[in-house]
Amino acid sequence: MSKTVLTVDDSPSIRRMIAMTLEEAGYAVIEAVDGQDGLAKALAQPVDAIITDQNMPNLDGLGFIRALRQHPAGKGVPIVVLSTDSAEDLKAQAREAGALGWMVKPFTQDKLLAVIKKVLG
């Protein structure tokens, strides 16, 4: 059975690139358009890992991570932030909120797959 990855990003092109990369590698992908949509989808069905953007309308990446970690369904799910922002204080806040890692955009397909393989074990 393939692992399911939720990708949360307000950019359709980024979501599509992540989805294509992961689907080609055999993962199932669920796409969400912002943090609120991502939270609803993460709570509606089990996911094995999450890739989230930081800067999004409605609910940003940190808010999404904090909200998800409040629910039993959000405990233990590895979350990687994928953002154009690389500020150390933001990375620290993401770790405190419950993110496992941080990747900076633009990303390569190889790097994305390596990170997902690592967080999924």
C-alpha positions in Angstrom: 0.0 0.0 0.0 1.4 3.4 -0.9 2.0 6.1 1.6 -0.2 9.3 1.4 1.3 12.7 1.4 -0.7 15.9 2.0 0.7 18.9 0.2 -0.5 22.3 1.4 0.4 25.3 -0.8 -1.6 28.3 -2.2 0.4 28.0 -5.5 -1.2 25.6 -8.0 2.1 25.2 -9.9 4.0 24.3 -6.7 1.3 21.8 -5.6 1.3 20.3 -9.1 5.1 19.9 -9.2 5.1 18.3 -5.7 2.2 16.0 -6.7 3.8 14.9 -9.9 7.2 14.2 -8.3 5.6 12.2 -5.5 3.1 10.3 -7.7 5.9 9.3 -10.1 7.7 7.8 -7.0 4.6 5.8 -6.0 3.1 8.0 -3.4 -0.6 9.0 -3.2 -1.0 12.8 -2.9 -3.8 14.9 -1.5 -3.6 18.6 -2.4 -4.9 21.5 -0.2 -5.0 25.2 -1.3 -4.2 26.8 2.1 -3.8 26.0 5.8 -7.6 25.8 6.5 -8.1 23.4 3.6 -5.1 21.4 4.7 -6.4 21.1 8.3 -9.8 19.9 7.1 -8.2 17.3 4.7 -5.7 16.1 7.3 -8.4 15.6 9.9 -10.8 13.9 7.3 -8.5 11.1 6.4 -5.2 9.7 7.6 -2.0 10.9 6.0 1.5 9.6 6.4 3.4 12.9 5.9 2.6 16.6 5.2 4.5 19.2 3.1 3.3 22.7 3.9 4.1 26.2 2.6 4.5 28.9 5.2 3.1 32.0 3.5 -0.6 31.3 2.6 -3.9 33.1 3.0 -6.5 32.1 5.6 -4.1 30.0 7.7 -0.3 30.1 7.4 2.0 27.2 7.8 2.8 27.8 11.5 -0.9 28.2 12.3 -1.7 25.0 10.3 1.0 23.0 12.2 -0.2 24.3 15.6 -3.8 23.6 14.8 -3.1 20.1 13.5 -1.0 19.2 16.5 -4.0 20.0 18.8 -5.9 17.0 17.3 -5.2 13.3 17.9 -5.0 12.7 14.2 -2.2 15.2 13.9 0.1 13.6 16.5 3.2 11.9 15.1 2.6 12.8 11.4 5.9 14.2 10.0 5.5 17.7 8.7 8.0 19.4 6.4 7.8 23.1 5.7 8.6 24.1 2.1 9.0 27.9 1.8 10.8 30.7 0.1 11.5 32.0 3.6 14.6 30.7 5.3 14.8 32.9 8.4 16.3 31.0 11.4 13.7 32.3 13.8 10.9 31.1 11.6 12.5 27.7 11.3 12.8 27.6 15.1 9.1 28.5 15.5 8.2 25.7 13.0 10.2 23.2 15.0 8.5 24.3 18.3 5.1 24.0 16.6 5.9 20.5 15.6 7.6 20.6 12.1 10.2 17.9 11.5 12.1 19.8 8.8 12.4 22.8 6.5 13.1 23.0 2.8 13.7 26.2 0.8 12.0 26.9 -2.5 13.0 26.4 -5.3 13.5 22.7 -4.6 14.8 19.8 -6.8 12.7 16.7 -7.3 15.6 14.6 -6.0 15.8 16.7 -2.8 12.1 16.5 -2.2 12.0 12.7 -2.7 15.0 12.3 -0.4 13.4 14.3 2.4 10.1 12.4 2.1 11.8 9.0 2.1 13.7 10.1 5.2 10.7 11.3 7.2 8.7 8.3 6.2 11.4 6.0 7.3 
